[in-house]
Amino acid sequence: MTISIKASIAAFAIAMAGTAAAQQLDGTLKKVADTGTITIGHRETSIPFSYYDGNQKPVGYSIDICERIVKAVQARLNRSDIQVKYLPVTSATRIPLMGNGTIDLECASTSNTLDRQQQVAFSVTTFVTGNRFLSQKSAQLRSIDDLKGKVVASTSGTANIRQINELNETRGLGMRIVPVKEHAEGFLMVETGRASAFVMDDILLYGLIANAKQPDRYQVSEESLSIEPYAIMLRRDDPQFKALVDDTIKALYASGEFDALYDRWYRSPLPPKGINLNVAMSEALKRVVAKPTDSGDPAAYR
């Protein structure tokens, strides 16, 4: 057999292998390979998870994790030319936009719940928080019962507003629950006195307070309504893509690089204003890092 024939056979084998690999792609990976683009859904004010910096660029803890996922996708497809598009989403639009294929990853501050798992999928947990409320210190509101008969804001489309509505009904508190589009709008209602409290995940509340004009005026309640595991949101029934996403996050945890990532977003000055949340890693998150899970059951994190 001549060298040229051998070379031709080798080239043909390589081409066939590449074709076979491409044919093996499914779901999101195939979509990205076909379009050359991966679209990330992000939030505008979810500090420090997903928000705009001074140049209106999406940044944050969740964005950093998703950038690692994008690199893993490029490596899996052996294509460095995959383009990344960013699309702002809200609590109300994120699940529909994932379901209809507009976004491929949602990289923000979304809780993995058993109810949501009926519509979308989630990566292994990336953060653990609690549902609490923010208020002005002068109002001396410390527990849910202190909110009786008051105006309370919470973000529409979240587990938080569902929980506070349920508590309002079961305890007969007579609160007027006002849905807002974004977290910053809820904080503004408290700041201007149009609401007595804003109910949301505590880490987001700390971010809003740290970014306020007068942070010392506000406090976060000691009482927690629930435990909320955050994760990267994906489409359902796409095991190939979920495996890649989960493996990427697990590798981040196992490598030891995660501590530096955490410190960057929770123990250091944040762009663009240099605020520092100074929040230590919780025991619940430490357990997740040691033993990753994608459970949407709050009991798994107690």
HELIX and SHEET records of a PDB file:
HELIX    1   1 ILE A    3  GLN A   24  1                                  22    
HELIX    2   2 GLY A   27  THR A   35  1                                   9    
HELIX    3   3 TYR A   61  LEU A   77  1                                  17    
HELIX    4   4 ARG A   94  GLY A   99  1                                   6    
HELIX    5   5 ARG A  116  GLN A  118  5                                   3    
HELIX    6   6 LYS A  137  ALA A  139  5                                   3    
HELIX    7   7 ILE A  144  LEU A  147  5                                   4    
HELIX    8   8 ALA A  159  ARG A  171  1                                  13    
HELIX    9   9 HIS A  183  GLU A  191  1                                   9    
HELIX   10  10 ASP A  202  ALA A  210  1                                   9    
HELIX   11  11 PRO A  215  ARG A  217  5                                   3    
HELIX   12  12 PRO A  239  SER A  255  1                                  17    
HELIX   13  13 PHE A  258  TYR A  266  1                                   9    
HELIX   14  14 GLU A  283  ALA A  290  1                                   8    
HELIX   15  15 PRO A  298  TYR A  301  5                                   4    
SHEET    1   A 3 GLN A  83  PRO A  88  0                                        
SHEET    2   A 3 THR A  37  HIS A  42  1                                        
SHEET    3   A 3 LEU A 105  GLU A 106  1                                        
SHEET    1   B 3 THR A  45  SER A  46  0                                        
SHEET    2   B 3 SER A  50  TYR A  52 -1                                        
SHEET    3   B 3 PRO A  58  VAL A  59 -1                                        
SHEET    1   C 2 ALA A 121  PHE A 122  0                                        
SHEET    2   C 2 MET A 233  LEU A 234 -1                                        
SHEET    1   D 5 ARG A 176  VAL A 180  0                                        
SHEET    2   D 5 VAL A 151  THR A 155  1                                        
SHEET    3   D 5 ALA A 197  ASP A 201  1                                        
SHEET    4   D 5 PHE A 127  GLN A 136 -1                                        
SHEET    5   D 5 TYR A 218  VAL A 220 -1                                        
SHEET    1   E 5 ARG A 176  VAL A 180  0                                        
SHEET    2   E 5 VAL A 151  THR A 155  1                                        
SHEET    3   E 5 ALA A 197  ASP A 201  1                                        
SHEET    4   E 5 PHE A 127  GLN A 136 -1                                        
SHEET    5   E 5 ILE A 227  TYR A 230 -1                                        
END                                                                             
